[in-house]
Amino acid sequence: MSTLTTYSDDTDVWRLIEADALTLMAKLPENSVDAVVTDPPYAIAVGGEAWDRFGDGELSTGEAFEHWTRTWATEAMRVLKPGGHLLAFGSPRTFHRLVAGIEDAGLEVRDQLLWLYAQGLPKSPRLPGGLGTALKPAYEPILLARKPLEGTTAGNLERHGTGALSIEAARVGEARYWPANVTLSHAPDCPVALLDGESTGLSRLFFCAKATRREREAGCEQLPLQLAQLYTGRGQPARIRRNVHPTVKPVELMRWLVRLVTPRGGVVLDPFAGSATTGIAAVMEGRRFLGIEREAKYIDIACARMTHWAHQATKESS
């Protein structure tokens, strides 16, 4: 891997490699990472991005996406320690293909988390007679899978430090509720908040706001402004931004997910690092991070964000 372009900080707590995930993952040692937390392409051609289109005509787009998922998930299973967890975001339209590909790679499907939000934009024309072709998106599913254990859970934990979820670290709210498989992201007075059943005034579910522009751009102040199609709803204009990645996840959500599936000090792998929110979360939570990103246009953004947030993590711990 010496010929690959690699970026890291002085302490090597995080490392970002510019490469194709399928090529690089095959070079990683087996049983070497504690968790895989990733937001892979969804096969829905988001924003017209080339990395989100699959198939060469021999297979349908869905079949090609499932085959591609099985290929990278096979490598993910190989590099995970026994009992290591995998979290993968998906789209409601193609999530079944994602799950099938990951399960066919040999990982055990453990659960499906739902990230609910209220700010989605409908991708539908307004047709005569009050008709349309799509609903407004309001959630993303997240697959929770696990590499099979070696023996018992207790034995696997003792040998590898993996195999169980960090329930205590991921408890929710002042009352420290057991973490649920639904997370919320909403604005004030949003009806999604009613799902939380806040009769006691204490949230029983994990809540964090969607990524704000300030959060998306933090650390990128020296990068050039660019025109980007960040939102794919019908008729949405392009925006001027420094961080032009179209699917930036909120840092707090990713921190909670990293805490849930990764032992403290463990290694988090993201094969599709994008603008590196998973890496930010890993560093902020005292984990090490290895990110792989194929698209050169996101590398500078990811490095700038990682440098900024790693500095924030140092300030938090001091």
Secondary structure, DSSP 8 states (H G I E B T S, - for coil): -TTSEEEE-TT-SEEEEES-HHHHHTTS-TT-EEEEEE----SS-GGG-GGG----SSS-HHHHHHHHHHHHHHHHHHHEEEEEEEEEE--TTTHHHHHHHHHHTT-EEEEEEEEEES--------BTTTB-S-----EEEEEEEE---SS-HHHHHHHHS-SS--TGGG-BTTTTB---SEEEE--TT-GGGGGG--TTSS-SSEE-----HHHHHTT-TTS--EEE----STT---EEES---TT---HHHHHHHHHHHS-TT-EEEESS-TT-HHHHHHHHTT-EEEEEE--HHHHHHHHHHHHHHHHHHHHHH-
